[in-house]
Every structure is written in structure tokens, then in C-alpha cells.
Amino acid sequence: MTAVAPPLILRGMARQHWLIKSEPSTYSFEQLVADGRTVWDGVRNFEARNNLRAMREGDLCLYYHSNEGKAVVGIAKVVREAYADPRDAEWAAVDVAPVRALSTEVTLAAMRDDPALENMAMLRRPRLSVTPVTPDEFEAVVAAGSPKKARRSK
């Protein structure tokens, strides 16, 4: 009997991970939570646009507050794959929805200090607003933002 790979692997549709940036004064994670969903548009860099086009429904995104705060503050997911940006059809947009806020913000300084993140695209290409994240990088950031509660003594 031959083992068969799961259908998602056969179709090359394993979940990918991303980091998306927004200035909190423009569109904060809290606003995404309040809205429940938003169009992620306005990206005007070819590499970042290509990253938007590579996103698939269900992909998870680290939500980074840029300029003010400079920290990953939450997790979002792609709920609609790439389509023409409503403001300019040459560019792309996706729809994202909140998954959850991190209990602790993961600052840019903390990410730079973490050896597990030394090759993270966001740290190597800081001007890009949409960057890929490896599964290990994603887990490292989420773990840093979700510290375990201290055990209670009995």
C-alpha cells in the first residue's frame, strides 16, 4: 500500500505566512478588530505587490504597527485572495480579517535581538510593507508575543 500525501500538499497549497505593516494612526490592529475585515490596498511597491498576489485564503499574517510603536501586535488572516486594487487596477489588494491580538507586543528591537529571526525578510528589507515569513519565524514571533503565564503554586 502506497502512502498518499494530504491533498493540500499535493496541490502545493500549504499555508504561507506573511508580515503586513500599517501605521497605527492610519489603520491600527484595533481598527481591524472593530471592522472585522478590511481591504489591504494602497501597496505601491512591485515586490510587495507580488507578495500580495502570492497570498492565499487562509494564510496567516503578522500585523506590524510601523513608524509608531514598531511592533507586531496581532495576527490576521487572508480572507480574499488578490484582486485588482480598487484605486488602481495595476496594483493588487487582498482582504484580511483579525485572528487575535498578541498578549505582548513584539518590538522591532526584540525581533532584531532574536537569533531565530536574523534572516527574517522584514529585518532585511525594512521598507517593504508586505513580506514573507517562514513558519519558524512566524512561530517565534507568536511565541514571543504570547508568554506563558506563571504557574501558580499550590
Residue, then its C-alpha position, 0 to 999 in steps of 0.5 A: m500500500t502506497a502512502v498518499a500525501p494530504p491533498l493540500i500538499l499535493r496541490g502545493m497549497a500549504r499555508q504561507h505566512w506573511l508580515i503586513k505593516s500599517e501605521p497605527s494612526t492610519y489603520s491600527f490592529e484595533q481598527l481591524v478588530a472593530d471592522g472585522r475585515t478590511v481591504w489591504d490596498g494602497v501597496r505601491n511597491f512591485e515586490a510587495r505587490n507580488n507578495l500580495r498576489a502570492m497570498r492565499e485564503g487562509d494564510l496567516c499574517l503578522y500585523y506590524h504597527s510601523n513608524e509608531g510603536k514598531a511592533v507586531v501586535g496581532i495576527a490576521k488572516v487572508v480572507r480574499e485572495a488578490y484582486a485588482d486594487p480598487r484605486d488602481a487596477e495595476w496594483a493588487a489588494v487582498d482582504v484580511a480579517p483579525v485572528r487575535a491580538l498578541s498578549t505582548e507586543v513584539t518590538l522591532a528591537a526584540m525581533r532584531d535581538d532574536p537569533a531565530l529571526e536574523n534572516m527574517a525578510m522584514l529585518r532585511r528589507p525594512r521598507l517593504s510593507v508586505t513580506p514573507v515569513t517562514p513558519d519558524e519565524f512566524e512561530a517565534v514571533v507568536a511565541a514571543g508575543s504570547p508568554k506563558k503565564a506563571r504557574r501558580s503554586k499550590 
